[in-house]
């Protein structure tokens, strides 16, 4: 079902049952009003429509109808006609289970963050307007999922993307996110797709494999298109994903708030795109936030020539309960996993040697320790997100 179809049904319900003259174009403004938006444009840039598992909550009926009546009056309908239109439109929305979800919440859900944050005590009392009647977002369009299952959601997202709404582009990218593994992991699907492209006539399961790979390629194209658009519009997570999947380094030069990104992952991405300066920057942030492995990497790499700074990291690690000067060796299997006596086989030594640094003067060591304490103090006093 499409939004246009819903508009037609609403128009038909209102005109046939009440005999009123109702402009179909007004449907879009009224459906926005029903969900608390001043215009359809305002809804498009902040939220999307979808078909929920349940009708709109009955306790919303009074406020919803009041909003519809007010908007009808603004559009020039009489008080009596406005009440009839509002009532009929509410019936349509409720029967078809039309609801809205904010783009920010939808994206969190698609990224797998929504359920992690959910708790029963927060239900119905979320200051961000979280709607727990979320659309089915596990639809894998890259593997042949039926877009009709989320047709209204996709239509709303495309409307937002048409207005250059970064979150709409990013949500579309996530909905189409395909398997981006190396090509050899898609055998034999890619092989039989290529054979068909060369003119071979396929039969049986070979057709299914070729079709599957063709869908994967289409999803890749759609994914990259919308991801690139979201990145171009300055969406931080999209820029990070462009670095992760397509080795673009734009994220490291963009004037954006990246404080919500994982510093360890950002450092690894910087190394992958050969931005050593940014790798050091993000490793430093990781170390300052308590990552003792990052402290070790800085001591052994980027900060190796600065003895006082290295001692600062050693002291900071100690303040976090980790002594980096102590050897940490343990038995492992050949593949690097922890040694298991029940498995047996050859035993190898894994782990790391303790860090050995030249001593500082008493004054220098005191300064290094003070610097470490200041870093820890800043971390402890910073607001939790």
LINQUI-V755687 format. One line per field, one symbol per residue. ss: DSSP state (H for helix, E for strand, C for the rest). phi: phi as a letter, one per 30 degrees, with the letter a starting at -180 (. if undefined). psi: psi as a letter, one per 30 degrees, with the letter a starting at -180 (. if undefined). A space follows every 50 residues. Layout:
ss = ???
phi = ???
psi = ???
This chain:
ss = CCHHHHHHHHHHHHHHHHCCCCCCCHHHHHHHHHCCCCCHHHHHHHEEEE ECCCCCCHHHHHHHHHHHHHHHHHCCCCHHHHHHHHHHHHHHHHHHCEEE EEHHHHHHHHCCCHHHHCCHHHCCCCCCCCCCCCCCCCCCHHHCCCHHHH HHHHHHHHHHHHCCCHHHHHHHHHHCCCCCCCHHHHCCHHHHHHHHHCCC CCCCHHHHHHHHHHHHHHHHHHHHHHHHHHHHCCCHHHHHHHHHHHCCCH HHCCCCCCCCCCHHHHHHHHHHCCCHHHHHHHHHHHHHCCCHHHHHHHHH CCCCCCHHHHHHHHHHHHHCCCCCCCCEEEEECCCCCECCCCCCCCCEEE EECCCCCCCCCHHHHHHHHHHHHHHHHHHHHCCCC
phi = .cdddddddddddddddcidcbddddeddddddecicdaddddedcbbda cddbdeeedcdddddddddddddddjddeddddddddddeedddddidbb bdeddddedddicdddddbddddibcddidcdcdddcddcddcjddeddb ededddddddddcidedddddddddcecdcdeeddcdcedddddddddjd ccbhdddddddddddddddeddededdddddedjddddddddddcbhdce edcddbdcddddddddddddddciceddddedddddddcjdddddddddd becedcdddddedddddddcibcddcdbcadbdedjdedbeddiiecbcc jbdddcbddcdeddddddddddddddddddcdddc
psi = kleeeeeeeeeeeeeeffgljkkeffeeeeeeefggkfleeeeeffllll jlfllkkeffeeeeeeeeeeeeeegglleeeeeeeeeeeeeeeeefhkll kkeeeeeeeefgfefefkkeffkghjfghkjfilljggkjffggkjfffh eeeeeeeeeeefghjeeeeeeeeefgjajglleffgkgeeefeeeefffk jllbfeeeeeeeeeeeeeeeeeeeeeeeeeeeggkeeeeeeeeefghkge fffkiljgffljeeeeeeeeeeghieefeeeeeeeeefggjfeeeeeeef cegefjeeeeeeeeeeeefggkjffkkiklkllegflkkjefeblkklkl allkkjkkllleeeeeeeeeeeeeeeeeeffkkk.
